Amino acid sequence: MIFEEKRVNSKKIYDGRILSLRVDTVTAPAGHAYREIVEHNGAVAAVALTDEDEMLMVRQYRYACGRSVLEIPAGKIDDGETDPQAAMIRELKEETGYTAKSVRCLGKINPSVAYSEEIIHLFLMTGLTPGEQDLDDDEALEVEKIPFRDIYRMAGEGELIDSKTIAAVFMAAAQREKTGE
């Protein structure tokens, strides 16, 4: 039987713009334990495919890992946003300038189950039309188009380090195989 922890109390440690941190005291087999939990509104990310079967990818410097990272278009769900699909449509336009005729849900992931409540909603977007980017003031990224087969290979061979990108690529490949695309 798996022991299910129950919260005894909770203390907010940090309340930031993107995330918050709390420490929960929970029941444990030997009494009590402490869990540091990241609170996050959630995020969205998409495999956006052109008619030529190229993926829209963004390359941006990620301070936390100290390098430039190739990843799929993504962003946080803003306060007050209740529809992850609408948030993804907004994020695709902001980051890449593109709009999509078709938006399909691939599923959702929790990238860090041990310490974060963040859920990332993943989508497959097709029927793309180019337009103008509308980046946030603190964003600097380059948009690249890379064949899906190349991104799939890169994900499988460990060349990509972003977990949401890797998960979304494999989920999109499974969906496409299932639907014969």
KOLFIKOL-466115 format. One record per residue (C-alpha): x, y negated, z. Coordinates in steps of 0.1 Angstrom, whole numbers, plus 5000, padded with zeros to 4 digits. Example, Ala and Ser with C-alpha at 12.3 -4.5 7.8 and 13.67 -1.06 7.14 Angstrom:
2
512350455078 513750115071 
This chain:
181
500050005000 501349654991 501449405019 499549085010 500948775026 498448515040 499248155046 499348055083 500247685077 501747455051 503947145051 504546915021 508246845018 508346644986 505746474963 507146384929 506046264895 506246604879 506246844908 505846874946 507347104971 505847265001 506947515027 504347775038 504447995068 503048325058 502248655075 504848925070 505249285080 507649185108 505648875119 506048555099 508148435069 508648115051 507948055014 509147744995 506647674968 506847444938 503447284930 502947184893 499947084873 500747334846 502147304811 501447394775 503647514747 503147634712 504547834683 503747584656 504147744621 504247564587 502747724556 506247834547 506448034580 508847804596 508547724633 508747364645 511347364672 512647074693 516247034705 516746814735 519246774763 518146944795 519846784825 519047074848 521047324827 523547064815 523147124778 521047084747 518347344744 516347464714 512747524724 509147514712 507047194715 505747174750 504746944778 503046914811 499246894816 498646534827 496646444858 492946454848 493446684818 491246984821 491547144787 495047304780 494247324743 493646954741 496846894760 498747104735 497246914706 498346594722 501846724729 502346854694 501546514680 503646324705 506746544701 506746634665 504246414648 502346714634 498646804638 497247154634 494047284617 494147604637 494947644674 494747994690 495448084726 498248344730 497848364767 499548224798 502748284817 504048204852 507748144845 508948174881 506548394902 508748394933 508548024940 506347824916 502647794910 503247664875 501247824847 502147764811 499447804785 500847934752 499247864718 499847954681 499247654659 498947674620 497747454591 500247184601 500146834587 503146604593 502746254609 504646014631 506046114665 504945924696 507646014722 507445924758 509945644769 512145894786 512146154757 514846204731 514546504709 515146634674 512546834655 513947124635 512147374611 513547724614 512148034598 510048244622 512048554615 515248374625 513748244658 512448594665 515948744659 517448464681 514948544709 515648914707 519448874707 519548634736 520548324717 517548124731 517548044769 514147884774 511848144789 508547984776 510047994740 511048354743 507748464757 505748264731 507748394702 507148754712 503548694719 503048524686 504748814668 502449064685 499348854676 500448824640 501149194637 497749264652 495949034627 498149124597 499548774593 
